């Protein structure tokens, strides 16, 4: 199998961004049974539309059924498996062996991928899942590259190996955490994590209620459980050498802009690696232009990723100004996302190419009236420009 770039799709807009910006496959969820309940996700008709749009472009669709289900959920989950199979999905992503059995019973024609939630960290587990009918394992995130190479060498060549390359990481083993359940009653293993690992913590002594003692010498307290974000865009050749079949981008709860930027960057990185070429110079800068925590290479290089203990927030140096939704005469039709001004230099992101800049020096509203700024939420702006912007292009600005 040619190495695959796998992108997240939390809703239809994210799906379309993934398709435009170079994904070979997308993973998404129905309204239930996936490990991300906060995105809009896909209802029955939307799932059918998503599969149709993806397959038209030659892109595969994988559906997450990777919650840890309780007994009362098995009957509706079985019904969903049959429904998704009728929609034409290419694979189910599954963490539970009981659900694996249900998928083989109710949708035997659909491939099964074993979720990272299953914690596959050795070749014996990978081989067992293969013997049970899985075509792919999504590896535990705690593996080093040399461990992946060993697993690859000791598993059937037909078994595909998927690994995360970018996005949020979890301080619990393969994401199987109960902190959220205990603290706020939201089940992380049903996709409803409140992310208490990102919260700020301090100590309080029993006889001094209400008096907080920072764990570090810092008045803000300490984010002692807060993990960094994963970024392997500069190490694609090493991942391929280790035997990784599918490069997975985390982020089904992220916006379409995130999907577009990161998919575009990893598309360029993967294509360069497959051609034996150096990483394009713009790619590493590109992943800095989405909202993220401090980056790290995770466990891949054999060291510990560490925690981001000083803040639980994100690095947000850039924001989307507008999205190109079409053309009218000599103008690009933009949908405003954040305020921008006449004369401002904006950076343009389009599929399959490095970003470039243009000056917004001639803007009008839909009626042709000149604009000094795009200051109303979701307003339509006609930008007169010699650049032929593609539909779906993002115009962004550096935050000040």
ABEGO torsion letter per residue (X at the ends): XBBBBBBBBABAAAAAAAAAAGBABBBBBBABGBABAABAEBBAAAAAAAAAAAAAAGBBBBBBAABBBBAAAAAAAAAAAAAAAAAGBABBBBABAAAAAAAAAABAABBBBBBAAAGBABAAAAAAAAAAGBABBBBBAABBAAAAAAAAAABBAABBBBBBABEBBBABBGGBBAAAAAAAGBBAAAGABAGAAABBBBBBBAABBGBBBBABBBAAEBBAABBBBBBAAAAAAAAAAAGBABBBBBGAABBAAAAAAAAAAAAAAAAAAAAGBBBBAAAAAAAAABBBBBBBAEAAAGBBAEBBAABABBBBABBBABBBAEBBEABBBBBBABBBBBGBBBBBBBBGBBBBBBBBABBBBAAGBBBABBABBGBBBBBBBABBBBBGBBBBBBBX
